[in-house]
Structures are given as C-alpha cells and as structure tokens.
Amino acid sequence: MKETTIKRYGERVGYTESEVERFHEGGHRVRQVSHLSRVASKYSIQAEVIEAKNCNSGHTVGQILTLDVDGNFITKLCPGRMCVYLLSQLAIPVALINERFSEGLEPNDFHFMRQVRCPDAGVNCLGYGQVMLKIQVVPRIGK
C-alpha cells in the first residue's frame, strides 16, 4: 500500500525513478505522504475569520477559507479575494497540522497558532486594518 501511494505521489508531482528512490531517505516523507493520503478525503483545514476591522481585501467575520490537508486552498470554497499577508500566517499552523497527521496524532491538538492575525497592526497603530483567523481541522463535507 505504501509503495503504491508513493508511486502515485511521484507520478502526480513528476518525480523521476531516482527521485522516487531518494524520496525514501530518512523515512519521514514516506510516513507523511502515506498518512496524509489516508486522511485527505476525510478532512479539510478551515480558517475562519473571527475578527475583522478595516480590511483592505474585504475579509469579514464569518468568512471561511478552506484548504486540503496538504495546505492547498480549495478555491471554490474560499472568498474570491484573499490577502497575501493574512494567508502567509497560515504556513505554521498548516505545517503543525501536517506534522500531527503524519504522526497519527489528533490534528487539532496542537499548542501554538490555533488563531493567527494578519501582520497589519491596524489604524490605531499606524497600520491599516486587522484580521484574525481561527484554524482547525474539520470533517470534509459529505464525509
């Protein structure tokens, strides 16, 4: 099963045979791809806007940004306009979630960055606006 998963992954991303062989070094990549492939159809990562004030990109409370477990935005489930500064704050929590999935642990039981803010400090601190996201793993709709 693992070898089939790794072979399919290698084909999807365009690995050569030698790159697939090299992929096995260290074991961590095989473990991550294998575990993520098992949960990919069951879960999504959801970032919900829980605070928003004066956002130039138009983010509003209640908006949902949805990512697959690999950290790719599912664009049909996201706002049409998204701020790069806000999105950049998702890198660490998504990596933490990926790590928990790859180790077979509860994905929402991470310590840091369950909520993140855009780096803009807001108008009162000589910035422009402010947005905060709550990040969590949720079951896929229909699953």
Secondary structure, DSSP 8 states (H G I E B T S, - for coil): -HHHHHHHHHHHHT--HHHHHHHTTTSHHHHHHHHHHHHTTTEEEEEEEEEEES-TT---TT-EEEE-TTS-B-GGGS-SS--HHHHGGGHHHHHHHHHHHHTT--TT--SS-SEEE-S---GGGTSS-EEEEEEEEEE-TT-
